[in-house]
Amino acid sequence: MHLLSFALLMILTISIMWMQLKTQLLSKYGYPFENHIVQTKDGYLLTLHRMPHGRQNISYSGRPAVLLVHGLLSQSTDFVNGGPEKSISYLLADRGYDVWLLNCRGNTHSRRHISLDPDVDKEKFWDFSWHEMGIYDLPNTIDYILNITNQDALFYIGHSQGTTTFFVMASLLPKYNGKIRHMSALAPTALFSNNMDIKYRTLVNYRNELQLAFLFFNIHEFLGHMDLYLNLVKKFCLKGMVTSCLCEALYVLGVGYSPTEFNMTLLPVMVSNSPSGFSVKQVFHYLQLFSNGGLLRPYDHGFLFNWIKYWAPTPPNYNLSNIVAPVTLHYAMKDQLVDRKDAEILAILLPNASKRMVPVENFTHLDFLWGNHVKPLIYDYILNEMEKY
């Protein structure tokens, strides 16, 4: 069999397996599930999952559409793993919404293209950042959903990178502001001028060396999903094991310490789906923001190529004043990635934004998805706020 055909067959097989796993999970709780494919203008095939209704009301008519968009390293399953009592997707479906969950290009479910193979055509397939997600993945997906549902606008809920991509879209394609009823930004990731976390600042200092290393070893995709992660967790990290404290320490090092929110028993569930892979360019794009004064800008290609692409020595800032859709920024005091001050500055820069800090001090970046009290702290507020629109 031709190598390309074999690779495409394997990708399709893996995608079907993951779709079956998600179908089983939703069916277990009595929720419907649909699988959709969105083709972007630049040829990527995105898997879009749909929960058209909840467990009780099965009518499609008049159910407002809501799009959920994941963060870096994540995928749509992260919005359902917590079960019906905690995960926002189930809560929305039961509240009367038509729920759509996007998988952005490059993750486990959307590792496909009409002509490029992610393993054979590495340099071309993985030549994207969250900028391309903002100008292709989101608008093409929104148009697809509105066409299917025959609606004029939808609700948007994004976490981390899912907020970055929204800000890119709404600033560069301002007409899409009119297609958004309301946007809920969980850990709004846009500005980095006040983030002094030593991990990220260290990576910024060695950004050029890291880029050369990835280029030398021809690495374009990073941290794709492997069963190895889950096997390691099962072997060393389950609650009660002697080594579980080491696993918890590594988790805390990565995202911070939240004694009231993090439950180690959820770790196997989390790594059964994530990390789900990303283009290394996505991370380097974020690191550029740390080093350019924290401003939200397109990718910096270097002095010469910037002149060719942007007609300037540096990329222009995204025009945040174009983002006129109603936005609520949900941020936390101790989020290691999104500094509180940066979130508050962002609220000032966005013309139609309100802000709300989570009323728990030790609340971290991933607690917006899996925190023990995420429903009463955040999701109940979001559900009540959406009813106003």
N, C-alpha and C positions, 0 to 999 in steps of 0.2 A: 504493500500500500504506500502511496506517495506520502512523504513525511508531513506535508502541510495538511493533507486530508486526515491523516492519523491524529495529528495534534488537534484539529478542529473536532474530530470525533470524541477525543478524550475530554476536551473542554465542555462539549455538549453533554456528555455522560455525567460529568461532575455537576454541571448545572442542574440536570434532571434529578440527581440524587439529593442535592440541597433543597430543591423545590419540593420533593417528596417528604423530606424531613420537616420542612415548615408546614406542609399540608397536614402531616400527622399531628403536629403540635397544635395547630388551630382546630383541627377536627376533634382532638382530645377535649377541648374546652367548648366545642359546639359552635365554632365560628366558621363562616364561609371563607373561601380563599380563591382568588383568581391570579393567574400569571399573565402578564402582558410584556411585550417587547417594544421598546421605543428606539427608533433609529435616528441618531443625531445627524445634523447637516454635514458633519465631517466623518460620518461612517461608523461610529461606535454603536453597538447594540446593547442597550441598557435593559436590565430586567426590572420590571415595575410590578410590585405585589399589591394586591387589592383586597381589602375586607369591606365588601359593599354594604354590609349591615351587621348588627349585633346578634345576640342569641335570641332575642325576642321579636323585635319588629323587623320583618323581612321585606318590607316595602322599599323599593328603590326610589320611588317618586319623592322629589323635594328634599332629598338628603344632601346637605351641603358637603362639597368635596373638601378634603384636607390632605395636604401633601406633607409627609414627614421625610426629612433628609438627614442622613447620618453624618458623623464626623470622620476624621482621619483614622485609618486602621479599622473602621467599623463597617457595618452593613445593615440592611433593613431588619434583620432578625433581632438586633439589639433593642428594637422597640416592642418586641413581643416576649422576650425571654423571661420577664418578671411575672408573667401570668396575668389573668384577668383582674386581679385585685390591685395590681401595681402598675403594669405597663400602660403607657399612654394610648397605644393603638386600640387595645380592648376597651378602655374607658371611653374613647371617642366613639367607637362603633356602637357601644351600648347607649351612649348619650344621643345617638341619632345622626351620626356623621358617616359619610362615604369615605373610607380611609384608604389612602394610597401611600405606599412605602417605596421610595426610590433607592436603587443601587447605582451609585455613580460609577463612571468608567473606571475600569481597572480592578474593582474589588471582586470577590469570589463569584458573584452572580453576574457581573457585567464585564467579564474578561474576554470580550469578543468584538470583532470588527468585520465589516463586509468584505474586506480584502487583505487585512493585515493579521498576521498570527503573532500573539504576544510572546511566543518563545522563539520563533524564527526571525520575525521582523522587529526585534526588540527596540532598536534605536528609533524606529518610526512609530511603533505602537505606543510606547511609553513616553513619547515626547509631548507631555501635557502636564499642566498644573491645575490648581483649583480655578485658575482664570478661565480655562477652556470649559470647565464644568459650569461656570457661571454664564458663559455666553452661548453654550450649546446644550449641555445636559438639562439645565433647569428650564430654559424657555421651551425647548422641544418637548419636554415632559409635561409642562403646564399646558401647552397647546393641545397635547394628546388627551389629557384628562378632561379639559374643558370641552373638547369635541365629543368625547365618549359620553360625558354626563350632560351635555347640552346646557352648560352653565357659562356665565360670563366671568366669574371670578372664583377663587378658592382661598382657603386658609392655608397658611404655611407655618410649619414648626420645624426649626432646624437646631441641631446641636453642634457646637464647635465649628468644624469646617463647613457644616451645613448652613451656618450663618455667614461665613466668609463668602461662599458661593452666591448666596442671596444678595449680599451687598454689591458684589461684582455685577450681577445681572441687573439689579435695580438702578445702579449708577450708569452703566453703559447702555442699557436697553430700557430707558425710562418708561416706554409705553407699557411695560409689564407691571409697573406699579398699579395700573388700573385693573390688573387681573388678580390682584391680591386683596382679599377682604381685610385680613389682619395677619401680621407675622409675629410669632413668638420665638425669640432668640434665646436659646439655652446656652449659657456660657458664650456670649458674643465675642467671636475671635476676629478682631480687625486691627486694633492698635496695640503697640508693644513698647511705647516709650517709657512706661513705668515698671515694666517687668524686669526684675533684677535676679530672677531665679538662677542660681549658679549653674545648673545643668544646661539650660538653654544658652546662657552667656558663654559657657565653655565651648559649646558646639559652634556658636557664632565665631569665636576666635579662631577655630580650626576649620572654618567652612571651606576655604579654598583648598586646603590639603585633603579634606574629605571628598570634595568634588573630583579632584585629580585621582584619588584612589578608586572611586566608583567608575570613573572613566577608564582607568587603566585595566580594571578587572571586568569591564564591560557589564556592569551591573546597572540595570535600569528599573527593575522591579525589586521591591524590598518587603520582607515580612509577609509573603503570601501565606495563605492558610495551609497548615500542615497538621496532620494528626499527632505529630511529635509533641506539639505544645500541650495537647490534651492528655497525652500519655504521661508526660512529665508531671503535670498537675495531679493526676490520679496517683502517681507514684510517690510524690513528695509533699503535696500541698493540701491534702484533705484534712479537714478539721480533726484534731486529736493526734495527728502524726507528729513525731519529734521534730521533723523538718518544716512543719507548717509555719513556724515562727519566722523562718528564713524567707519563705514565700511571701508572707505578709510584709516583711521588711522591704522586699524588692518592690512590692506593689506600692507601699507607702513612699518609697524613694521616687517612683515614677509619677504618681499622681497626688501624693499628699496623704495626711493622716486624718481620718474622720471616724473617731471611736464610736459615735452613735449611729453612723450611716452604713459603714462597710460590713458586709457579712461574708466571711470566708467560705461559707457553704455555697455561695453563688459563683465562686471562681471557676469551677469546672464548666458551669453553664456559659460563663462569659467566654472562655477560651475555646469552647466547642465551635464557636463561630468567628471569633476574632483572635489575633489580627487577621485581616482579610486581604492584605496586600495593598500597595500603593506605588505610584511612580516616585522615584527618588526626587524628581523635580518638584513635587508638592512640598516636601520637607525643606528643600533648599530655598524655595520661594518664601516660606515662613521665616527661615533664618535670615533672609535678606531684609525682611521687615524689622527684625531686631536690630540690624546693623545700619539701617537708613534713618534712624530717628523714630522708628515705630509707626511710620505712615503707611497706609494701605495703597500699594502700587502694583502694577503689572510686573511681570518677571524682568529682572535686570540681566540682559544678555552681554553686558560689557560695553565699554565706551564705543567701540567701532560699530557693533551690531545694533546698539541702541539708536545710533544716528540713522541707520538704515531702516529700522523698524518704527522708531518714534520721532524721528527728526529732532532728536535732542540727546545730550550726553547721558541723561538719566531718564528712567520711565516717568511719565506724568502720574500724579496722584489720581486715584479714582475720585470722581466728583460726588461726594456723599450728599451734597445738597439736592441731587437729583432723586434721592430716595424719599419719596413723599408718601409711600404706603404707610399705614399705621403700624408701628413697630413697638413691641414691649421687650425690653432687655432684662433678662433674668440673670443675675450674676451673684457671685459668692465672695465672702470676705477672704477666704484662704485658698482660692483657686490658684494653683501654681502656674497655670498657663495664661489665664485671663486676669490681669491685675484689676482690682476694684477701681482704681483711679482711671484706668484706661476705659473701662466700661462706662464710667460716669462722664468722661470727656466725649465718648461716642454718642451718648444720649443728647449732649448739647449740639453736636455736629449734625445729627439727623433731624430734619425739619419736623417730623411728625412722630417723635419717639417718646416713650415714657420708660422709666427704669424702676426695677424692683430688686433689692438685694435679699437673698435668701436669709430668713431670720434665724440662722444657725451659724455659729462662728466657724466650726470645723467642717465645712461643706466643700467637697473637692470637685474636680472637673468631671469625673465619671459618676458622681453621685446624682447628677442630673438625669442619669439613665437608671441607675441601680441602687440609689440610696434607700435605706430602710424606710425613711419617712418622706420619700419624694412625692407621693400622692398628696398628703395634706399640705406639704410645704410649697409645692409648685403646681402640680397637675390640677388640683381642685381650683386653684386661682385661674389657670389658663382656661379651663372649661367654662367657668363663670364669665370670664372676660370675653370669650368667643361668642357667647350668647348675645352680647351687645351689638355684634356686627352681622 
